[in-house]
Amino acid sequence: MTASLSLRPTLYEEFVPGGGHTSFVLKRGQLLRITDLEGGANASLLLLSASEKSERLNLPDSLKCQHSAKLTAGHCLYSDMGRVLAAITFDTCGWHDSFGGVLNANEVQEKYGAGNYQQLRNGFFRNGVDNLLVEMGKWNLNLQDLLMCLNLFSKVTVDSDGCFAFQADNSKAGDYLELYAPMDTLVILTALQHPMDPNPAYAPKPLQLSWHQVQSDGISLLCRTSRPENARGFHNTERLYL
């Protein structure tokens, strides 16, 4: 892993409560730190090109070209145009899930009960699909644009029979990862439990976000050199800014 930016000035900070959601453009050359404040968090993440939103995160390509389903420091998150939307430059958690998808309204009701607004007001049980769609609507996106998401801080393993298993306690309080943006990237996320989380209680955990300006793209050296494919991905990305 490259050195963390813990000592660098912070441009901005934002708290995302459990069940909350947010969206923003992470500008080229900026770095975003996402922190699991209490342990056991899950952040369902979408990435798109900020300038051309038909270009978006392609998880199958991201896994295939890096020969891994275990995304951590040194890995890139690719668009469907072969460009790097974000690079994972630092990670204390070590594993982030690309298989599980996001909770929908029916799953929330089946797992946790009704939890409706009329009874619970602002404490009502939210679901990941609706949370993401609320944020997507702010950028003129809708249901047809809802794509596969990356579940940060969650670990799902696959056995020899192809069966998935959710690994509890993958992320501890204070764990974080840092995403470097080599292009202007639209980030959409929600802090909600993983669909495979066996916890019978609705208990999404909060996140802390912080933005940092990177003075040199040397921060991405680990990602650029971890695989030949990543060097080509950065090349494809940098052509946008010639």
Order of alpha helices (4+ residues) and beta strands (2+ residues): beta-beta-beta-beta-alpha-beta-beta-alpha-alpha-alpha-beta-beta-beta-beta-beta-beta-alpha-alpha
